[in-house]
Amino acid sequence: QRRTRTLNPVCFYIGSRPIYWYGVMVACAFLACVIRWNLMARREGREHGFGSELGFWIMVSGILGARLAYVLANWSEFANHPLDVVRIDKGGLIFYGGFIGASLGLILFARARKIRLWTLADFTVCALPLGHAIGRIGCFINGCCYGAETSVPWATTLEGIRRHPVQLYESAFNLAVFFLLAWFYPRKKREGSVLVLYLVTYPVGRFLLEFLRGDDRLRWFGLNVAQEVSLGLFVAGLILWFSMKRKAE
């Protein structure tokens, strides 16, 4: 997958070793989520450190899923350099892979702590768009996940080509979803409804923003994989919503 850069991707050096902005922003994203979860846990009377423990499970499972998805989607890059598989500090995480991995981690955490899964899912998803918004800023600095060529006034120039700053579009959209979930969470009437709201909002925005992407994308049946996963999650959200509505009747 070809990359192009907008800004210096190196944040600072430790000796001669570069520390990349991408890795820094991913770390900030997880930290923001943990802070959000701990604040929510305190308001709900959960034990001290609940958000930090949840964050550890989500971080490990999410990163493994996101990296595995990226490696599989770009295997030609890693076939001759297998050690690069672990270099996530340089970039290379696929959100939907991370979402699936984090979902599995969430299920295991719910079972280990004997917490109702839908209740925990509502709690967890409230912070997810905030972390995602921060992570996309890391993508923008790193120069990955870039946009298609455009002539809009706010375009960014990448390798001599003016492109949509699609990473920042998605960051802004994720912030809007974050505030929507934050408003809805204390007003929810059924467990699982916050997750449903996320599943019928974020995938729609992601599906549309994918049309503005300019990097190489795997495509099946006329759509790229991210769009197909978006459709699948949206349908899953609708099915879950109708199922909840039927049980309430």
C-alpha positions, 0 to 999 in steps of 0.5 A: 500500500503506497503511503504519502506524507503531509507532515514530519511523521517523527514526533521525537527521538530517543537516542537515534530511535525515532518515535512516530506521531502515529504511535503517539496518537494511538497511545493518546487515543487509548488514554482518552478512552480510559479516562472517559471510562473511568469518569463514567465508572465513577459516576455509576459507582463502579469500583476504582480502576474499572475503566483502566482494566477494561481499557487494557482488555480492549487495547490488547484485543483491539490492536491485535485485531487491527494489526492482523487485518492490516497484515492480511490486507497488505501481505505483499508488504510483509512477505519479505520483511516479517519482522515489520509485522510488529512495527505498529508505531509506523502505522498500519492498523485497520479500524474494523479489524480492531473493532472485531478484536475489541468485541471479542475482548469485550465478551471475554471481559464481560464473562470474566467480570460477570457483567451483562454483555449489552450493558458493558457494550453500551458503556464501552462504545461511548468512548470508542469514537473519541479514541477513533477521532484522535487516532485518525489525526495520527493517520493524517500526520503519518500520511496513510489513509489519504484522500482522493484528488480534489480541487476543494479550497481546504485540500492538502497537497500530498506528493504534488497532488491536492487531496481530500484530508479525509482523515480529518473528515473522519476525525470530525465525524467521530467527534460528532458521534462521540457527543451524540452517544454521550448525550444519549447514554444517560437517556437510554431506555433499553440496554444495548440501545447505545450500541445500536445507535453507534452501529447505525451512525458510524458505519453510514459515515464511514461508508460515504467517506470511503468514496473520498479515499485515494489510497489502494483499497481491496474491492469486492463486488464494486465496493471496498472491504470497509464499505462492505463491513460498514453495510454489515454492521449497519444491518446488524444494528438494525437487526439488534434494534428490531430484536430489542423492540420485539422483546419490549412488546 
